[in-house]
Amino acid sequence: MTEPKPAPIVWRPSQRAARLLTAAICAVVPAVLFGAWWCVPLAAVPLLMLTAHAGVHPSRIRAQVDVPERRCFEGETLTATIRLAADSSAGWTRQEYLPPRIRDDPEYGEVPTPSGLELESLELIDGVITVTLLVPRWGRWSLGAVAIDVYDTAGLRLTSLHAELGEVEAFPVPAQDEATLAPMRFPDRFGEHSARIPGEGVEFIQVRPYVFGDRQRRINWSATTRRRELQVNTFEAERAAEAVVVVDALSDLPQPPDPDTLYPRSTLDTAVRGAAGLAQAYLKNHDRIGLVTLSGRVQWLAPGSGNAHLYRIAQTVMDLRKDFTFEPGLLSRLPTRVLPPGAVVYLFSPLLDHSVVEAISELADRGHPLVVIDVLAHEPAPTTGAKPDHLDALALRLWRLDRQAVRFVLGELGVPVVSWDGIEPLDLALAPLQHAPLAGRTR
Amino acid sequence: MSDETAESTFSSREALLTSPLFWAGYGVLMAVMGTRLPMWSWPPPPDQILLLGFCVLAFPALAQPYVGRPVLAAVRLNHVAIAHRNTLLTGGFVMLVACEKPPAWAAGADALLLAGYLVLTDAITLPPGVLRRTASPAFLLLLVAVIAGATALVALPSSSGAYRPILAAAAGAAALGAALATAFGRAEVRRVGSRGTERRN
């Protein structure tokens, strides 16, 4: 397959050329047309500067973009290189990084995208432009572009190249979490949790009379001697837990930045980082974890295990911020394999959208052990910027009452709600729920 | 000259060229010479005072070198004027000078002012390597010689011959040639962005 022929390069006069030509023409025209001879010395200056050095330039220039890593974790830096190659000489180049913009809505104008990409360095060494970018937020983002102006050797003509840097996938940094809540009933899979049913584990339950088929090594000889009939030890079965994390992306509120990193933060950032932390903790214990996202359309990932599953989960949430659609129905269309019976369900939400309460009610009706993690840790501030007046205070009071009403409804449903601000470890928020296995509602 | 002396000279020169005050002062000087303030008859008419006032306000702003990329965020008059302010200044200064016949010394001083502005603007907008080629000491001497020669020719009495139309025709031909040379050119073998030609942003 032949390589497509590059577009021809258009050379245009530079600002230096415009300066000199304007001065020359403004001096020559009055001198020739109106006999203003005193303009001739003025015309001589720019004409000499224009003609003394003949500028030369290449006829073909190519910029080859190379981004070795297109996946990273948020907070990491990416390096992109642009190799410039030309068939002949050029005077010099100057380059400028063009950050990505919200191109879908022209009214946003100069507002950058929520990616918060920061340019750390942009340097040209031996025909190679190196761009270093900090990716402070998770998501699939455009890296922007680099505009390169190539001048001729006299600085009189220039041409511009546009090097698109492509996209990057920034995975969320998992929140610090070691805690995994165990359900009352485990699915029938081998794992590392002690289930409250007899099995082949190591946790002792009781001694019972021997029945035909019991293994001889399980005989408890002390009890057998006391009771004068064969007694065997019974142990708990070891099972793997199943969990599903539900991320509510129906509402996303900006939050104060993390004091350590000062990166931008929102309720959705907190939710996704918490979901990643829980997924990491469950996968570390060889459990299975799945994901459901509630945004315009419901996306899901059936529970799975293994390290690769963490990356699958991260990739599922990549485009959450770009989903502006809305489909009714939410969880009613989920297949059973996505929400296995008895799986612990964690729901990360700022509890601002009333359809989330319906989704929680639906999950509780299905009998899942359910925990709601409220990620809205800060009350809204008055947007006017002025001193808060009585209307602001009234609005805040109504907002608090609304939040209390939502929490009351969830309490009536028997769903525990914990608050988590995304800065402290998630373990601390879940600690009150760890003293006993979670039980779902019985029908 | 030792390295430290050379470095301090370079930094002081750079500080001067990046100082807005220096460029504002240069703009005021161009306004004063362009409006012929030294040749005024006193008391001056109000229109001259108005013109001087306008130029003293406008030229210092237009004289600040534009060092950004020649990209317009919007095709509005103020955006265009900001990006091409140095072109506006040179054009405005030359047209102002063309309006009134000056004495020979003033014509030479105007040409020197214009040359100084163009060379100093190049000094701040071109990379050092390119500047060394385009504004070498020999070239600057040639520039001064051409200004002196052209001023001397202009200073000759008008009855001395028909040299002025020839001079104007030569200047016109040179302007046309320069415009054509700027629009079309040939290439030589070298790499883009090779060492020593980097432009600092």
Interface residues (C-beta under 8 A of the other chain):
Chain A: W11 P13 S14 Q15 R16 A17 A18 R19 L20 L21 T22 A23 A24 I25 C26 A27 V28 P30 A31 V32 F34 G35 A36 W37 W38 C39 V40 P41 L42 A43 A44 V45 P46 L47 L48 M49 L50 T51 A52 H53 A54 G55 V56 H57 P58 S59 I61 L84 A85 A86 D87 S88 S89 A90 G91 W92 T93 R94 Q95 E96 E110 L122 E123 L124 I125 D126 G127 V128 I129 A147 D149 V150 Y151 D152 T153 A154 G155 L156 R157 L158
Chain B: Y66 R69 P70 V71 A73 A83 H84 N86 T87 T90 G91 F93 V94 M95 V97 A98 K101 P102 A104 A107 G108 D110 A111 L114 A115 L118 V119 T121 D122 T125 L126 P127 G129 V130 R133 T134 F139 L142 L143 V146 I147 A150 T151 L153 V154 R164 L167 A168 A169 A171 G172 A174 A175 G177 A178 A179 A181 T182 A183 G185 R186 A187 E188 V189 R190 R191 V192 G193 S194 R195 T197 E198 R199 N201
